[in-house]
């Protein structure tokens, strides 16, 4: 009886040893896909704090655009948070506000965006011609690089870019203007030639956000279908600006 039990125990031990040999090793038990997925998930969780921190930095960045509104002149625009706001309200030249870039050490030129609103009783084409004539008359050294039609505040606009010499330094200007209700609404960007491209993407975003609203009813201007049709007909009659 004892011999039988010993024989039985020996058989069990032999079976256990065989079972141990049949258990797959860790190398074959864990597929590489599982390892890769684990590493990927781990890296995501590891980098999550950095991603959240980056998103928060974008939301709190000094360079983000914030709204600016002037109810007296019926305009609204997004401007950089860290740019200085200087109200002008110069009735003679029409400038109402100026946004000035932050001071940079070693740079004596302050890049700026100026918004102006001035009365004009003529047509849009007459305005564009007068704008070009003024540049050619008063800025003899000006070199015009952009001279074309565009859009501003959902209205037909005139876009102009030129470089001129001022106080022995080259200054580059970019202007976009539109005529609405016998008033010219103009955005002017002035910068040192060397820094012009640095701020231009921001200026473009500002121009895209620019809106004109009625000072009488306080609502943003939405051209009626008839007004749009008239604008299209007028635009079709326009020729190249000389």
C-alpha positions in Angstrom: 0.0 0.0 0.0 2.8 2.3 0.9 4.7 1.3 -2.2 1.6 2.1 -4.3 1.3 5.5 -2.7 5.0 6.2 -3.3 4.6 5.1 -6.9 1.6 7.4 -7.2 3.5 10.3 -5.7 6.3 9.7 -8.1 4.0 9.7 -11.0 2.5 13.0 -9.9 5.9 14.6 -9.5 6.8 13.5 -13.0 3.6 14.9 -14.4 4.2 18.2 -12.6 7.7 18.4 -14.0 6.3 17.7 -17.5 3.7 20.4 -17.0 6.3 22.9 -15.9 8.2 22.2 -19.1 5.1 22.8 -21.1 4.4 26.3 -19.6 5.5 28.9 -22.2 8.3 31.2 -21.2 7.8 34.9 -20.7 9.4 35.6 -24.1 6.6 33.6 -25.9 3.8 34.4 -23.5 3.9 38.2 -24.0 3.3 39.1 -27.6 5.3 42.1 -29.0 2.0 43.9 -29.9 1.1 43.9 -26.3 4.5 45.3 -25.4 4.3 48.0 -28.1 0.7 49.0 -27.0 1.9 49.1 -23.4 4.8 51.4 -24.3 2.6 53.6 -26.4 -0.1 54.0 -23.6 2.7 54.6 -21.1 4.2 57.3 -23.2 0.9 59.0 -23.7 0.3 59.1 -19.9 3.8 60.2 -19.4 3.5 63.1 -21.9 0.0 64.1 -20.8 1.2 66.7 -18.3 3.4 68.3 -20.9 0.5 68.4 -23.4 -1.8 70.0 -20.9 0.8 72.5 -19.9 1.4 73.4 -23.6 -2.4 73.9 -24.2 -2.6 76.1 -21.1 0.3 78.2 -22.2 -1.5 78.8 -25.5 -4.6 79.9 -23.7 -2.7 82.2 -21.3 -0.1 83.5 -23.8 0.5 87.2 -23.9 0.5 87.0 -27.7 -3.1 85.7 -28.0 -5.7 88.0 -29.6 -8.3 89.8 -27.5 -11.3 91.9 -28.6 -11.2 95.6 -28.9 -14.3 97.7 -29.7 -14.9 101.3 -30.5 -18.6 102.0 -30.4 -18.2 105.7 -31.4 -16.7 104.7 -34.7 -18.6 101.4 -35.0 -15.5 99.1 -35.3 -14.4 95.9 -33.7 -11.1 94.1 -34.0 -9.0 91.4 -32.3 -5.6 92.7 -31.1 -2.6 91.1 -29.4 -2.8 91.1 -25.6 0.7 92.4 -25.1 0.5 95.3 -27.6 -0.1 98.8 -26.2 -3.4 100.4 -27.1 -3.2 104.1 -27.8 -6.4 106.0 -28.5 -5.9 108.8 -31.0 -9.2 110.2 -32.3 -7.5 112.6 -34.7 -10.3 114.1 -36.8 -7.9 115.7 -39.2 -6.3 112.5 -40.5 -9.0 110.1 -39.3 -6.8 107.9 -37.0 -8.8 106.5 -34.1 -6.6 103.9 -32.4 -3.1 102.5 -32.6 -1.8 99.2 -31.5 1.9 99.2 -30.7 4.2 96.2 -30.5 6.2 95.5 -27.4 9.5 97.2 -26.9 12.5 94.9 -28.0 16.0 95.7 -26.7 18.1 97.1 -29.5 15.1 98.0 -31.7 14.3 101.7 -31.9 11.3 101.1 -34.2 7.9 100.3 -32.8 5.9 98.2 -35.2 2.3 99.4 -35.1 -1.2 98.9 -36.5 -3.4 101.9 -36.9 -7.1 102.0 -37.5 -8.5 105.1 -39.2 -12.0 106.1 -40.2 -12.5 109.1 -42.5 -15.3 110.6 -44.5 -15.1 110.2 -48.3 -17.9 111.2 -50.6 -16.5 109.7 -53.8 -16.6 106.2 -55.3 -14.4 103.3 -54.3 -12.4 103.6 -57.5 -11.9 107.3 -56.9 -10.6 106.5 -53.4 -8.1 103.9 -54.6 -6.8 106.3 -57.3 -6.4 109.1 -54.7 -4.5 106.8 -52.4 -2.0 105.9 -55.1 -1.6 109.5 -56.2 -0.8 110.6 -52.6 1.9 108.0 -52.3 3.5 109.0 -55.6 3.2 112.7 -54.8 4.4 112.7 -51.2 6.6 109.6 -51.1 9.0 109.9 -54.0 11.1 107.0 -52.9 8.2 104.6 -52.4 8.3 101.2 -54.1 4.9 99.6 -54.4 4.9 95.8 -54.2 1.2 95.1 -53.8 -1.6 96.9 -55.5 -4.8 94.9 -55.7 -8.5 94.5 -54.7 -9.3 92.4 -51.7 -11.9 92.2 -48.9 -12.3 93.7 -45.5 -15.2 93.2 -43.1 -17.0 91.3 -45.8 -16.8 94.3 -48.2 -14.7 95.0 -51.2 -11.3 96.4 -50.2 -8.1 97.9 -51.6 -4.8 96.3 -50.5 -1.6 98.1 -50.8 2.0 97.4 -49.8 5.0 99.6 -50.3 8.4 100.4 -48.9 9.8 103.9 -48.4 12.7 105.7 -46.8 12.1 107.6 -43.7 14.8 109.3 -41.7 17.5 107.2 -43.5 15.7 104.0 -42.6 13.5 101.8 -44.8 9.9 101.4 -43.5 7.5 99.0 -45.0 3.7 99.7 -45.0 0.7 97.4 -45.6 -2.7 99.0 -45.9 -6.2 97.5 -46.4 -9.2 99.8 -46.7 -12.9 99.6 -47.6 -15.5 102.2 -48.3 -18.9 101.9 -46.5 -21.6 104.5 -46.1 -19.3 107.4 -47.3 -16.6 106.5 -44.9 -13.2 104.8 -45.5 -12.2 102.2 -42.9 -8.5 101.6 -43.1 -6.0 99.3 -41.4 -2.3 100.4 -41.7 0.6 98.3 -40.6 4.0 100.0 -40.4 7.2 98.1 -39.6 11.0 98.2 -40.0 11.8 96.2 -43.2 13.9 93.7 -41.2 11.0 93.0 -38.8 8.1 93.3 -41.3 7.5 89.5 -41.7 7.8 88.8 -38.0 4.5 90.5 -37.2 2.7 90.3 -40.5 0.9 87.0 -39.7 -0.5 88.6 -36.6 -1.6 91.7 -38.6 -3.4 89.4 -41.1 -5.3 87.8 -38.3 -6.2 91.2 -37.0 -7.5 92.3 -40.4 -9.5 89.1 -40.8 -11.2 89.8 -37.4 -12.1 93.4 -38.3 -15.8 94.2 -38.3 -17.8 97.3 -39.0 -21.0 97.8 -37.1 -23.7 100.5 -37.4 -23.4 103.2 -34.7 -27.2 103.7 -35.0 -28.5 100.2 -34.3 -25.4 98.5 -32.8 -25.7 95.5 -35.2 -22.9 94.2 -37.4 -23.3 95.1 -41.0 -24.7 92.2 -43.1 -25.1 93.3 -46.8 -28.5 92.5 -48.2 -28.7 90.4 -51.4 -29.5 93.6 -53.4 -26.5 95.4 -51.9 -24.3 92.4 -52.7 -25.6 92.4 -56.3 -24.9 96.1 -56.6 -21.3 95.5 -55.3 -20.8 92.7 -57.7 -21.9 94.8 -60.6 -19.7 97.7 -59.5 -16.8 95.3 -59.1 -17.4 94.0 -62.6 -17.1 97.5 -64.0 -13.8 98.1 -62.3 -10.6 97.7 -64.2 -7.0 97.5 -63.2 -6.0 100.2 -60.7 -3.4 102.4 -62.2 
